[in-house]
Amino acid sequence: MAVLATWRLAHLVAREDGPGDLLVRTRRLFGQSAVGKLMDCLYCLSLWMAAPAALWMTRDPWDWFMTVLAVSGAACLLERLVPEPIVVQPFDSRPESEDHRELLRTTAGPDA
């Protein structure tokens, strides 16, 4: 569960817009600063997201450190298994400057 939660949170922050576009606006606000770059890197985020998840699993400092690395590593592997998202864009093959009057009939056809 810790691996899935870590991957989900890291993916949400790095790749998704978030509810009400909150995350995309936050990433844009921080821009190319250290925090902005951190928010763009899923692999970096997985380390930070794995830290509290590892606390849920262990209390010993050495075990915690190793668990953070393991959970983050598994989340990174999971990210590599997920294919790139398919972006669907509206299709309009006509150039904007083209006159579209040829699509309308000016006279009634034979079955009118």
PyMOL commands that set and color helices and strands:
alter all, ss='L'
color gray80, all
select helices_A, chain A and resi 2-15+19-30+34-40+42-57+61-81+101-103
alter helices_A, ss='H'
color red, helices_A
deselect
rebuild
show_as cartoon
